[in-house]
Amino acid sequence: MEIIVDELGADLTGLLGALRVIAPDLWSSSERRFMLPQKLEDLENPEYLLEMKAKIGKLKQLKDLLDAGSINNAEYIFLRDKILLKV
């Protein structure tokens, strides 16, 4: 599955939609809190959206590697957690 992201105008809704497609296991669990800001007002911060966009891009790359068989599921989970700063 190929996801096309508009480089100029990624908003929170689009980013969360991409996250739902790329990592449905993350979306359906309580771990998605690692993608969301600690304070609600941070959602208006452009730097936060850029950081979230970068994390989603890295997660997409990991998912592509997993789908291609370049990494196994354990490696995927470890690297995903590292991206989410859980490791």
PyMOL Python script that loads the backbone (N, CA, C, O; Angstrom):
from pymol import cmd

cmd.read_pdbstr("""\
ATOM      1  N   MET A   1       0.844  -1.171   0.000  1.00  0.00           N
ATOM      2  CA  MET A   1       0.000   0.000   0.000  1.00  0.00           C
ATOM      3  C   MET A   1       0.887   1.231   0.000  1.00  0.00           C
ATOM      4  O   MET A   1       1.746   1.377   0.869  1.00  0.00           O
ATOM      5  N   GLU A   2       0.690   2.104  -0.952  1.00  0.00           N
ATOM      6  CA  GLU A   2       1.478   3.327  -1.083  1.00  0.00           C
ATOM      7  C   GLU A   2       0.687   4.491  -0.518  1.00  0.00           C
ATOM      8  O   GLU A   2      -0.478   4.687  -0.863  1.00  0.00           O
ATOM      9  N   ILE A   3       1.320   5.259   0.347  1.00  0.00           N
ATOM     10  CA  ILE A   3       0.670   6.420   0.943  1.00  0.00           C
ATOM     11  C   ILE A   3       1.356   7.661   0.404  1.00  0.00           C
ATOM     12  O   ILE A   3       2.581   7.774   0.454  1.00  0.00           O
ATOM     13  N   ILE A   4       0.574   8.578  -0.104  1.00  0.00           N
ATOM     14  CA  ILE A   4       1.103   9.825  -0.625  1.00  0.00           C
ATOM     15  C   ILE A   4       0.775  10.917   0.375  1.00  0.00           C
ATOM     16  O   ILE A   4      -0.387  11.118   0.729  1.00  0.00           O
ATOM     17  N   VAL A   5       1.802  11.623   0.830  1.00  0.00           N
ATOM     18  CA  VAL A   5       1.618  12.685   1.803  1.00  0.00           C
ATOM     19  C   VAL A   5       1.947  14.009   1.138  1.00  0.00           C
ATOM     20  O   VAL A   5       2.989  14.148   0.496  1.00  0.00           O
ATOM     21  N   ASP A   6       1.070  14.969   1.289  1.00  0.00           N
ATOM     22  CA  ASP A   6       1.301  16.310   0.772  1.00  0.00           C
ATOM     23  C   ASP A   6       2.378  16.968   1.624  1.00  0.00           C
ATOM     24  O   ASP A   6       2.157  17.230   2.806  1.00  0.00           O
ATOM     25  N   GLU A   7       3.533  17.236   1.040  1.00  0.00           N
ATOM     26  CA  GLU A   7       4.658  17.781   1.780  1.00  0.00           C
ATOM     27  C   GLU A   7       4.406  19.192   2.309  1.00  0.00           C
ATOM     28  O   GLU A   7       5.005  19.595   3.307  1.00  0.00           O
ATOM     29  N   LEU A   8       3.528  19.941   1.651  1.00  0.00           N
ATOM     30  CA  LEU A   8       3.322  21.320   2.058  1.00  0.00           C
ATOM     31  C   LEU A   8       2.289  21.483   3.162  1.00  0.00           C
ATOM     32  O   LEU A   8       2.433  22.374   4.000  1.00  0.00           O
ATOM     33  N   GLY A   9       1.263  20.661   3.190  1.00  0.00           N
ATOM     34  CA  GLY A   9       0.177  20.924   4.119  1.00  0.00           C
ATOM     35  C   GLY A   9      -0.316  19.717   4.871  1.00  0.00           C
ATOM     36  O   GLY A   9      -1.476  19.330   4.724  1.00  0.00           O
ATOM     37  N   ALA A  10       0.527  19.117   5.667  1.00  0.00           N
ATOM     38  CA  ALA A  10       0.097  17.978   6.464  1.00  0.00           C
ATOM     39  C   ALA A  10      -0.573  18.503   7.730  1.00  0.00           C
ATOM     40  O   ALA A  10       0.060  19.181   8.539  1.00  0.00           O
ATOM     41  N   ASP A  11      -1.847  18.188   7.894  1.00  0.00           N
ATOM     42  CA  ASP A  11      -2.534  18.588   9.109  1.00  0.00           C
ATOM     43  C   ASP A  11      -2.702  17.370  10.014  1.00  0.00           C
ATOM     44  O   ASP A  11      -2.391  16.246   9.621  1.00  0.00           O
ATOM     45  N   LEU A  12      -3.188  17.601  11.211  1.00  0.00           N
ATOM     46  CA  LEU A  12      -3.307  16.524  12.190  1.00  0.00           C
ATOM     47  C   LEU A  12      -4.225  15.423  11.706  1.00  0.00           C
ATOM     48  O   LEU A  12      -3.917  14.246  11.892  1.00  0.00           O
ATOM     49  N   THR A  13      -5.333  15.767  11.095  1.00  0.00           N
ATOM     50  CA  THR A  13      -6.270  14.754  10.610  1.00  0.00           C
ATOM     51  C   THR A  13      -5.616  13.852   9.577  1.00  0.00           C
ATOM     52  O   THR A  13      -5.765  12.631   9.625  1.00  0.00           O
ATOM     53  N   GLY A  14      -4.902  14.447   8.654  1.00  0.00           N
ATOM     54  CA  GLY A  14      -4.210  13.661   7.633  1.00  0.00           C
ATOM     55  C   GLY A  14      -3.132  12.776   8.220  1.00  0.00           C
ATOM     56  O   GLY A  14      -2.972  11.627   7.809  1.00  0.00           O
ATOM     57  N   LEU A  15      -2.388  13.309   9.186  1.00  0.00           N
ATOM     58  CA  LEU A  15      -1.329  12.526   9.811  1.00  0.00           C
ATOM     59  C   LEU A  15      -1.899  11.347  10.596  1.00  0.00           C
ATOM     60  O   LEU A  15      -1.363  10.241  10.539  1.00  0.00           O
ATOM     61  N   LEU A  16      -2.977  11.585  11.323  1.00  0.00           N
ATOM     62  CA  LEU A  16      -3.589  10.491  12.078  1.00  0.00           C
ATOM     63  C   LEU A  16      -4.202   9.450  11.149  1.00  0.00           C
ATOM     64  O   LEU A  16      -4.187   8.257  11.452  1.00  0.00           O
ATOM     65  N   GLY A  17      -4.740   9.899  10.020  1.00  0.00           N
ATOM     66  CA  GLY A  17      -5.262   8.961   9.030  1.00  0.00           C
ATOM     67  C   GLY A  17      -4.149   8.096   8.460  1.00  0.00           C
ATOM     68  O   GLY A  17      -4.327   6.892   8.275  1.00  0.00           O
ATOM     69  N   ALA A  18      -2.999   8.706   8.182  1.00  0.00           N
ATOM     70  CA  ALA A  18      -1.849   7.944   7.688  1.00  0.00           C
ATOM     71  C   ALA A  18      -1.378   6.957   8.742  1.00  0.00           C
ATOM     72  O   ALA A  18      -1.033   5.822   8.415  1.00  0.00           O
ATOM     73  N   LEU A  19      -1.359   7.372   9.992  1.00  0.00           N
ATOM     74  CA  LEU A  19      -0.949   6.485  11.082  1.00  0.00           C
ATOM     75  C   LEU A  19      -1.886   5.283  11.173  1.00  0.00           C
ATOM     76  O   LEU A  19      -1.438   4.160  11.399  1.00  0.00           O
ATOM     77  N   ARG A  20      -3.166   5.514  11.001  1.00  0.00           N
ATOM     78  CA  ARG A  20      -4.145   4.430  11.068  1.00  0.00           C
ATOM     79  C   ARG A  20      -3.893   3.379   9.977  1.00  0.00           C
ATOM     80  O   ARG A  20      -4.099   2.186  10.199  1.00  0.00           O
ATOM     81  N   VAL A  21      -3.447   3.831   8.804  1.00  0.00           N
ATOM     82  CA  VAL A  21      -3.170   2.914   7.695  1.00  0.00           C
ATOM     83  C   VAL A  21      -1.831   2.206   7.886  1.00  0.00           C
ATOM     84  O   VAL A  21      -1.727   0.995   7.689  1.00  0.00           O
ATOM     85  N   ILE A  22      -0.808   2.969   8.269  1.00  0.00           N
ATOM     86  CA  ILE A  22       0.541   2.429   8.383  1.00  0.00           C
ATOM     87  C   ILE A  22       0.673   1.465   9.564  1.00  0.00           C
ATOM     88  O   ILE A  22       1.268   0.396   9.431  1.00  0.00           O
ATOM     89  N   ALA A  23       0.128   1.836  10.697  1.00  0.00           N
ATOM     90  CA  ALA A  23       0.303   1.043  11.917  1.00  0.00           C
ATOM     91  C   ALA A  23      -1.037   0.836  12.615  1.00  0.00           C
ATOM     92  O   ALA A  23      -1.281   1.424  13.669  1.00  0.00           O
ATOM     93  N   PRO A  24      -1.917   0.000  12.035  1.00  0.00           N
ATOM     94  CA  PRO A  24      -3.216  -0.208  12.673  1.00  0.00           C
ATOM     95  C   PRO A  24      -3.101  -0.799  14.076  1.00  0.00           C
ATOM     96  O   PRO A  24      -3.954  -0.555  14.929  1.00  0.00           O
ATOM     97  N   ASP A  25      -2.046  -1.574  14.311  1.00  0.00           N
ATOM     98  CA  ASP A  25      -1.835  -2.129  15.651  1.00  0.00           C
ATOM     99  C   ASP A  25      -1.555  -1.021  16.657  1.00  0.00           C
ATOM    100  O   ASP A  25      -1.985  -1.107  17.807  1.00  0.00           O
ATOM    101  N   LEU A  26      -0.849   0.001  16.243  1.00  0.00           N
ATOM    102  CA  LEU A  26      -0.558   1.137  17.104  1.00  0.00           C
ATOM    103  C   LEU A  26      -1.804   1.985  17.304  1.00  0.00           C
ATOM    104  O   LEU A  26      -2.071   2.459  18.408  1.00  0.00           O
ATOM    105  N   TRP A  27      -2.568   2.173  16.228  1.00  0.00           N
ATOM    106  CA  TRP A  27      -3.758   3.010  16.292  1.00  0.00           C
ATOM    107  C   TRP A  27      -4.803   2.435  17.235  1.00  0.00           C
ATOM    108  O   TRP A  27      -5.479   3.183  17.943  1.00  0.00           O
ATOM    109  N   SER A  28      -4.942   1.117  17.251  1.00  0.00           N
ATOM    110  CA  SER A  28      -6.006   0.506  18.038  1.00  0.00           C
ATOM    111  C   SER A  28      -5.598   0.230  19.483  1.00  0.00           C
ATOM    112  O   SER A  28      -6.373  -0.359  20.236  1.00  0.00           O
ATOM    113  N   SER A  29      -4.419   0.636  19.875  1.00  0.00           N
ATOM    114  CA  SER A  29      -3.973   0.369  21.244  1.00  0.00           C
ATOM    115  C   SER A  29      -3.761   1.683  21.998  1.00  0.00           C
ATOM    116  O   SER A  29      -3.856   2.772  21.432  1.00  0.00           O
ATOM    117  N   SER A  30      -3.476   1.545  23.269  1.00  0.00           N
ATOM    118  CA  SER A  30      -3.212   2.732  24.085  1.00  0.00           C
ATOM    119  C   SER A  30      -1.845   3.332  23.762  1.00  0.00           C
ATOM    120  O   SER A  30      -1.520   4.419  24.240  1.00  0.00           O
ATOM    121  N   GLU A  31      -1.040   2.635  22.957  1.00  0.00           N
ATOM    122  CA  GLU A  31       0.288   3.135  22.600  1.00  0.00           C
ATOM    123  C   GLU A  31       0.237   4.351  21.688  1.00  0.00           C
ATOM    124  O   GLU A  31       1.248   5.037  21.541  1.00  0.00           O
ATOM    125  N   ARG A  32      -0.884   4.638  21.080  1.00  0.00           N
ATOM    126  CA  ARG A  32      -0.961   5.819  20.207  1.00  0.00           C
ATOM    127  C   ARG A  32      -0.742   7.103  20.991  1.00  0.00           C
ATOM    128  O   ARG A  32      -0.492   8.155  20.402  1.00  0.00           O
ATOM    129  N   ARG A  33      -0.832   7.026  22.306  1.00  0.00           N
ATOM    130  CA  ARG A  33      -0.578   8.222  23.116  1.00  0.00           C
ATOM    131  C   ARG A  33       0.855   8.722  22.924  1.00  0.00           C
ATOM    132  O   ARG A  33       1.140   9.893  23.178  1.00  0.00           O
ATOM    133  N   PHE A  34       1.764   7.838  22.474  1.00  0.00           N
ATOM    134  CA  PHE A  34       3.131   8.252  22.233  1.00  0.00           C
ATOM    135  C   PHE A  34       3.265   9.125  20.991  1.00  0.00           C
ATOM    136  O   PHE A  34       4.299   9.762  20.791  1.00  0.00           O
ATOM    137  N   MET A  35       2.227   9.161  20.152  1.00  0.00           N
ATOM    138  CA  MET A  35       2.223  10.020  18.971  1.00  0.00           C
ATOM    139  C   MET A  35       1.544  11.354  19.241  1.00  0.00           C
ATOM    140  O   MET A  35       1.753  12.315  18.501  1.00  0.00           O
ATOM    141  N   LEU A  36       0.741  11.424  20.280  1.00  0.00           N
ATOM    142  CA  LEU A  36      -0.040  12.624  20.565  1.00  0.00           C
ATOM    143  C   LEU A  36       0.678  13.504  21.580  1.00  0.00           C
ATOM    144  O   LEU A  36       1.451  13.000  22.395  1.00  0.00           O
ATOM    145  N   PRO A  37       0.436  14.812  21.543  1.00  0.00           N
ATOM    146  CA  PRO A  37       1.142  15.714  22.463  1.00  0.00           C
ATOM    147  C   PRO A  37       0.650  15.571  23.897  1.00  0.00           C
ATOM    148  O   PRO A  37      -0.459  15.099  24.150  1.00  0.00           O
ATOM    149  N   GLN A  38       1.501  15.988  24.825  1.00  0.00           N
ATOM    150  CA  GLN A  38       1.146  15.959  26.237  1.00  0.00           C
ATOM    151  C   GLN A  38       0.083  17.009  26.564  1.00  0.00           C
ATOM    152  O   GLN A  38      -0.792  16.786  27.401  1.00  0.00           O
ATOM    153  N   LYS A  39       0.176  18.164  25.885  1.00  0.00           N
ATOM    154  CA  LYS A  39      -0.775  19.246  26.118  1.00  0.00           C
ATOM    155  C   LYS A  39      -1.548  19.530  24.840  1.00  0.00           C
ATOM    156  O   LYS A  39      -0.984  19.515  23.746  1.00  0.00           O
ATOM    157  N   LEU A  40      -2.819  19.784  24.983  1.00  0.00           N
ATOM    158  CA  LEU A  40      -3.678  20.023  23.832  1.00  0.00           C
ATOM    159  C   LEU A  40      -3.233  21.217  23.000  1.00  0.00           C
ATOM    160  O   LEU A  40      -3.354  21.192  21.775  1.00  0.00           O
ATOM    161  N   GLU A  41      -2.723  22.254  23.638  1.00  0.00           N
ATOM    162  CA  GLU A  41      -2.309  23.436  22.877  1.00  0.00           C
ATOM    163  C   GLU A  41      -1.107  23.159  21.973  1.00  0.00           C
ATOM    164  O   GLU A  41      -0.840  23.932  21.053  1.00  0.00           O
ATOM    165  N   ASP A  42      -0.382  22.071  22.220  1.00  0.00           N
ATOM    166  CA  ASP A  42       0.746  21.709  21.359  1.00  0.00           C
ATOM    167  C   ASP A  42       0.303  21.312  19.954  1.00  0.00           C
ATOM    168  O   ASP A  42       1.109  21.320  19.025  1.00  0.00           O
ATOM    169  N   LEU A  43      -0.980  20.963  19.793  1.00  0.00           N
ATOM    170  CA  LEU A  43      -1.486  20.601  18.473  1.00  0.00           C
ATOM    171  C   LEU A  43      -1.396  21.767  17.488  1.00  0.00           C
ATOM    172  O   LEU A  43      -1.337  21.552  16.277  1.00  0.00           O
ATOM    173  N   GLU A  44      -1.386  22.992  17.997  1.00  0.00           N
ATOM    174  CA  GLU A  44      -1.297  24.171  17.147  1.00  0.00           C
ATOM    175  C   GLU A  44       0.146  24.525  16.802  1.00  0.00           C
ATOM    176  O   GLU A  44       0.384  25.425  15.996  1.00  0.00           O
ATOM    177  N   ASN A  45       1.083  23.851  17.383  1.00  0.00           N
ATOM    178  CA  ASN A  45       2.495  24.120  17.189  1.00  0.00           C
ATOM    179  C   ASN A  45       2.977  23.459  15.891  1.00  0.00           C
ATOM    180  O   ASN A  45       2.913  22.235  15.780  1.00  0.00           O
ATOM    181  N   PRO A  46       3.456  24.228  14.912  1.00  0.00           N
ATOM    182  CA  PRO A  46       3.904  23.629  13.651  1.00  0.00           C
ATOM    183  C   PRO A  46       5.069  22.652  13.832  1.00  0.00           C
ATOM    184  O   PRO A  46       5.192  21.687  13.078  1.00  0.00           O
ATOM    185  N   GLU A  47       5.917  22.898  14.823  1.00  0.00           N
ATOM    186  CA  GLU A  47       7.037  21.992  15.072  1.00  0.00           C
ATOM    187  C   GLU A  47       6.537  20.621  15.512  1.00  0.00           C
ATOM    188  O   GLU A  47       7.129  19.597  15.170  1.00  0.00           O
ATOM    189  N   TYR A  48       5.449  20.606  16.269  1.00  0.00           N
ATOM    190  CA  TYR A  48       4.887  19.325  16.702  1.00  0.00           C
ATOM    191  C   TYR A  48       4.396  18.527  15.490  1.00  0.00           C
ATOM    192  O   TYR A  48       4.646  17.326  15.387  1.00  0.00           O
ATOM    193  N   LEU A  49       3.696  19.203  14.578  1.00  0.00           N
ATOM    194  CA  LEU A  49       3.202  18.515  13.387  1.00  0.00           C
ATOM    195  C   LEU A  49       4.351  18.002  12.525  1.00  0.00           C
ATOM    196  O   LEU A  49       4.258  16.917  11.950  1.00  0.00           O
ATOM    197  N   LEU A  50       5.431  18.773  12.430  1.00  0.00           N
ATOM    198  CA  LEU A  50       6.597  18.315  11.667  1.00  0.00           C
ATOM    199  C   LEU A  50       7.236  17.093  12.324  1.00  0.00           C
ATOM    200  O   LEU A  50       7.649  16.158  11.639  1.00  0.00           O
ATOM    201  N   GLU A  51       7.314  17.106  13.652  1.00  0.00           N
ATOM    202  CA  GLU A  51       7.872  15.967  14.382  1.00  0.00           C
ATOM    203  C   GLU A  51       6.994  14.730  14.187  1.00  0.00           C
ATOM    204  O   GLU A  51       7.498  13.628  13.971  1.00  0.00           O
ATOM    205  N   MET A  52       5.696  14.923  14.264  1.00  0.00           N
ATOM    206  CA  MET A  52       4.770  13.812  14.077  1.00  0.00           C
ATOM    207  C   MET A  52       4.850  13.276  12.648  1.00  0.00           C
ATOM    208  O   MET A  52       4.802  12.066  12.427  1.00  0.00           O
ATOM    209  N   LYS A  53       4.972  14.181  11.689  1.00  0.00           N
ATOM    210  CA  LYS A  53       5.094  13.792  10.284  1.00  0.00           C
ATOM    211  C   LYS A  53       6.368  12.971  10.072  1.00  0.00           C
ATOM    212  O   LYS A  53       6.351  11.980   9.342  1.00  0.00           O
ATOM    213  N   ALA A  54       7.464  13.375  10.703  1.00  0.00           N
ATOM    214  CA  ALA A  54       8.726  12.636  10.585  1.00  0.00           C
ATOM    215  C   ALA A  54       8.593  11.235  11.182  1.00  0.00           C
ATOM    216  O   ALA A  54       9.084  10.265  10.605  1.00  0.00           O
ATOM    217  N   LYS A  55       7.931  11.126  12.332  1.00  0.00           N
ATOM    218  CA  LYS A  55       7.733   9.815  12.954  1.00  0.00           C
ATOM    219  C   LYS A  55       6.891   8.910  12.066  1.00  0.00           C
ATOM    220  O   LYS A  55       7.188   7.724  11.926  1.00  0.00           O
ATOM    221  N   ILE A  56       5.848   9.461  11.471  1.00  0.00           N
ATOM    222  CA  ILE A  56       4.984   8.672  10.595  1.00  0.00           C
ATOM    223  C   ILE A  56       5.755   8.234   9.351  1.00  0.00           C
ATOM    224  O   ILE A  56       5.563   7.118   8.868  1.00  0.00           O
ATOM    225  N   GLY A  57       6.618   9.096   8.833  1.00  0.00           N
ATOM    226  CA  GLY A  57       7.454   8.722   7.698  1.00  0.00           C
ATOM    227  C   GLY A  57       8.384   7.571   8.037  1.00  0.00           C
ATOM    228  O   GLY A  57       8.560   6.649   7.240  1.00  0.00           O
ATOM    229  N   LYS A  58       8.978   7.627   9.221  1.00  0.00           N
ATOM    230  CA  LYS A  58       9.860   6.541   9.662  1.00  0.00           C
ATOM    231  C   LYS A  58       9.071   5.249   9.879  1.00  0.00           C
ATOM    232  O   LYS A  58       9.548   4.163   9.550  1.00  0.00           O
ATOM    233  N   LEU A  59       7.871   5.372  10.432  1.00  0.00           N
ATOM    234  CA  LEU A  59       7.031   4.188  10.623  1.00  0.00           C
ATOM    235  C   LEU A  59       6.645   3.570   9.280  1.00  0.00           C
ATOM    236  O   LEU A  59       6.576   2.348   9.152  1.00  0.00           O
ATOM    237  N   LYS A  60       6.395   4.411   8.288  1.00  0.00           N
ATOM    238  CA  LYS A  60       6.069   3.916   6.953  1.00  0.00           C
ATOM    239  C   LYS A  60       7.242   3.137   6.372  1.00  0.00           C
ATOM    240  O   LYS A  60       7.059   2.067   5.793  1.00  0.00           O
ATOM    241  N   GLN A  61       8.451   3.680   6.531  1.00  0.00           N
ATOM    242  CA  GLN A  61       9.635   2.979   6.048  1.00  0.00           C
ATOM    243  C   GLN A  61       9.790   1.623   6.733  1.00  0.00           C
ATOM    244  O   GLN A  61      10.115   0.627   6.087  1.00  0.00           O
ATOM    245  N   LEU A  62       9.553   1.593   8.048  1.00  0.00           N
ATOM    246  CA  LEU A  62       9.625   0.322   8.781  1.00  0.00           C
ATOM    247  C   LEU A  62       8.590  -0.673   8.283  1.00  0.00           C
ATOM    248  O   LEU A  62       8.890  -1.853   8.105  1.00  0.00           O
ATOM    249  N   LYS A  63       7.382  -0.200   8.062  1.00  0.00           N
ATOM    250  CA  LYS A  63       6.311  -1.069   7.574  1.00  0.00           C
ATOM    251  C   LYS A  63       6.660  -1.629   6.202  1.00  0.00           C
ATOM    252  O   LYS A  63       6.402  -2.800   5.923  1.00  0.00           O
ATOM    253  N   ASP A  64       7.245  -0.798   5.345  1.00  0.00           N
ATOM    254  CA  ASP A  64       7.675  -1.264   4.029  1.00  0.00           C
ATOM    255  C   ASP A  64       8.752  -2.336   4.157  1.00  0.00           C
ATOM    256  O   ASP A  64       8.729  -3.329   3.430  1.00  0.00           O
ATOM    257  N   LEU A  65       9.705  -2.138   5.086  1.00  0.00           N
ATOM    258  CA  LEU A  65      10.747  -3.143   5.315  1.00  0.00           C
ATOM    259  C   LEU A  65      10.145  -4.448   5.821  1.00  0.00           C
ATOM    260  O   LEU A  65      10.554  -5.530   5.398  1.00  0.00           O
ATOM    261  N   LEU A  66       9.179  -4.348   6.719  1.00  0.00           N
ATOM    262  CA  LEU A  66       8.511  -5.537   7.244  1.00  0.00           C
ATOM    263  C   LEU A  66       7.764  -6.259   6.141  1.00  0.00           C
ATOM    264  O   LEU A  66       7.859  -7.481   6.022  1.00  0.00           O
ATOM    265  N   ASP A  67       7.018  -5.514   5.331  1.00  0.00           N
ATOM    266  CA  ASP A  67       6.257  -6.110   4.237  1.00  0.00           C
ATOM    267  C   ASP A  67       7.164  -6.765   3.198  1.00  0.00           C
ATOM    268  O   ASP A  67       6.793  -7.767   2.586  1.00  0.00           O
ATOM    269  N   ALA A  68       8.357  -6.194   3.001  1.00  0.00           N
ATOM    270  CA  ALA A  68       9.296  -6.737   2.026  1.00  0.00           C
ATOM    271  C   ALA A  68      10.076  -7.927   2.583  1.00  0.00           C
ATOM    272  O   ALA A  68      10.785  -8.603   1.839  1.00  0.00           O
ATOM    273  N   GLY A  69       9.951  -8.186   3.887  1.00  0.00           N
ATOM    274  CA  GLY A  69      10.667  -9.291   4.503  1.00  0.00           C
ATOM    275  C   GLY A  69      12.095  -8.946   4.890  1.00  0.00           C
ATOM    276  O   GLY A  69      12.874  -9.838   5.226  1.00  0.00           O
ATOM    277  N   SER A  70      12.451  -7.672   4.847  1.00  0.00           N
ATOM    278  CA  SER A  70      13.808  -7.249   5.196  1.00  0.00           C
ATOM    279  C   SER A  70      14.050  -7.271   6.705  1.00  0.00           C
ATOM    280  O   SER A  70      15.186  -7.419   7.154  1.00  0.00           O
ATOM    281  N   ILE A  71      12.990  -7.125   7.475  1.00  0.00           N
ATOM    282  CA  ILE A  71      13.081  -7.230   8.929  1.00  0.00           C
ATOM    283  C   ILE A  71      11.953  -8.137   9.409  1.00  0.00           C
ATOM    284  O   ILE A  71      10.928  -8.286   8.744  1.00  0.00           O
ATOM    285  N   ASN A  72      12.163  -8.738  10.576  1.00  0.00           N
ATOM    286  CA  ASN A  72      11.099  -9.581  11.128  1.00  0.00           C
ATOM    287  C   ASN A  72      10.222  -8.766  12.071  1.00  0.00           C
ATOM    288  O   ASN A  72      10.501  -7.597  12.335  1.00  0.00           O
ATOM    289  N   ASN A  73       9.169  -9.386  12.573  1.00  0.00           N
ATOM    290  CA  ASN A  73       8.200  -8.673  13.405  1.00  0.00           C
ATOM    291  C   ASN A  73       8.822  -8.148  14.694  1.00  0.00           C
ATOM    292  O   ASN A  73       8.485  -7.050  15.138  1.00  0.00           O
ATOM    293  N   ALA A  74       9.725  -8.916  15.298  1.00  0.00           N
ATOM    294  CA  ALA A  74      10.374  -8.469  16.540  1.00  0.00           C
ATOM    295  C   ALA A  74      11.224  -7.227  16.287  1.00  0.00           C
ATOM    296  O   ALA A  74      11.220  -6.295  17.092  1.00  0.00           O
ATOM    297  N   GLU A  75      11.952  -7.213  15.172  1.00  0.00           N
ATOM    298  CA  GLU A  75      12.748  -6.033  14.824  1.00  0.00           C
ATOM    299  C   GLU A  75      11.844  -4.833  14.553  1.00  0.00           C
ATOM    300  O   GLU A  75      12.148  -3.712  14.960  1.00  0.00           O
ATOM    301  N   TYR A  76      10.735  -5.076  13.865  1.00  0.00           N
ATOM    302  CA  TYR A  76       9.782  -4.009  13.579  1.00  0.00           C
ATOM    303  C   TYR A  76       9.274  -3.385  14.874  1.00  0.00           C
ATOM    304  O   TYR A  76       9.252  -2.162  15.010  1.00  0.00           O
ATOM    305  N   ILE A  77       8.871  -4.211  15.811  1.00  0.00           N
ATOM    306  CA  ILE A  77       8.336  -3.706  17.086  1.00  0.00           C
ATOM    307  C   ILE A  77       9.403  -2.935  17.854  1.00  0.00           C
ATOM    308  O   ILE A  77       9.124  -1.876  18.417  1.00  0.00           O
ATOM    309  N   PHE A  78      10.642  -3.470  17.878  1.00  0.00           N
ATOM    310  CA  PHE A  78      11.719  -2.782  18.587  1.00  0.00           C
ATOM    311  C   PHE A  78      11.992  -1.412  17.966  1.00  0.00           C
ATOM    312  O   PHE A  78      12.085  -0.410  18.676  1.00  0.00           O
ATOM    313  N   LEU A  79      12.119  -1.373  16.636  1.00  0.00           N
ATOM    314  CA  LEU A  79      12.407  -0.109  15.960  1.00  0.00           C
ATOM    315  C   LEU A  79      11.237   0.865  16.048  1.00  0.00           C
ATOM    316  O   LEU A  79      11.440   2.074  16.159  1.00  0.00           O
ATOM    317  N   ARG A  80      10.010   0.340  15.998  1.00  0.00           N
ATOM    318  CA  ARG A  80       8.827   1.188  16.160  1.00  0.00           C
ATOM    319  C   ARG A  80       8.826   1.837  17.542  1.00  0.00           C
ATOM    320  O   ARG A  80       8.565   3.033  17.675  1.00  0.00           O
ATOM    321  N   ASP A  81       9.118   1.040  18.565  1.00  0.00           N
ATOM    322  CA  ASP A  81       9.160   1.584  19.923  1.00  0.00           C
ATOM    323  C   ASP A  81      10.271   2.614  20.082  1.00  0.00           C
ATOM    324  O   ASP A  81      10.123   3.585  20.824  1.00  0.00           O
ATOM    325  N   LYS A  82      11.381   2.401  19.383  1.00  0.00           N
ATOM    326  CA  LYS A  82      12.476   3.351  19.432  1.00  0.00           C
ATOM    327  C   LYS A  82      12.053   4.682  18.808  1.00  0.00           C
ATOM    328  O   LYS A  82      12.368   5.746  19.340  1.00  0.00           O
ATOM    329  N   ILE A  83      11.345   4.623  17.689  1.00  0.00           N
ATOM    330  CA  ILE A  83      10.840   5.838  17.047  1.00  0.00           C
ATOM    331  C   ILE A  83       9.885   6.565  17.974  1.00  0.00           C
ATOM    332  O   ILE A  83       9.893   7.794  18.039  1.00  0.00           O
ATOM    333  N   LEU A  84       9.069   5.820  18.687  1.00  0.00           N
ATOM    334  CA  LEU A  84       8.090   6.433  19.592  1.00  0.00           C
ATOM    335  C   LEU A  84       8.717   6.812  20.930  1.00  0.00           C
ATOM    336  O   LEU A  84       8.025   7.278  21.835  1.00  0.00           O
ATOM    337  N   LEU A  85      10.021   6.612  21.054  1.00  0.00           N
ATOM    338  CA  LEU A  85      10.777   6.955  22.266  1.00  0.00           C
ATOM    339  C   LEU A  85      10.350   6.150  23.487  1.00  0.00           C
ATOM    340  O   LEU A  85      10.361   6.642  24.616  1.00  0.00           O
ATOM    341  N   LYS A  86       9.976   4.909  23.233  1.00  0.00           N
ATOM    342  CA  LYS A  86       9.599   4.043  24.341  1.00  0.00           C
ATOM    343  C   LYS A  86      10.771   3.199  24.799  1.00  0.00           C
ATOM    344  O   LYS A  86      10.701   2.569  25.854  1.00  0.00           O
ATOM    345  N   VAL A  87      11.861   3.174  24.016  1.00  0.00           N
ATOM    346  CA  VAL A  87      13.026   2.337  24.353  1.00  0.00           C
ATOM    347  C   VAL A  87      14.097   3.202  24.947  1.00  0.00           C
ATOM    348  O   VAL A  87      15.166   2.705  25.303  1.00  0.00           O
TER     349      VAL A  87
END
""", "prot")
cmd.dss("prot")
cmd.show_as("cartoon", "prot")
cmd.util.cbc("prot")
cmd.orient("prot")
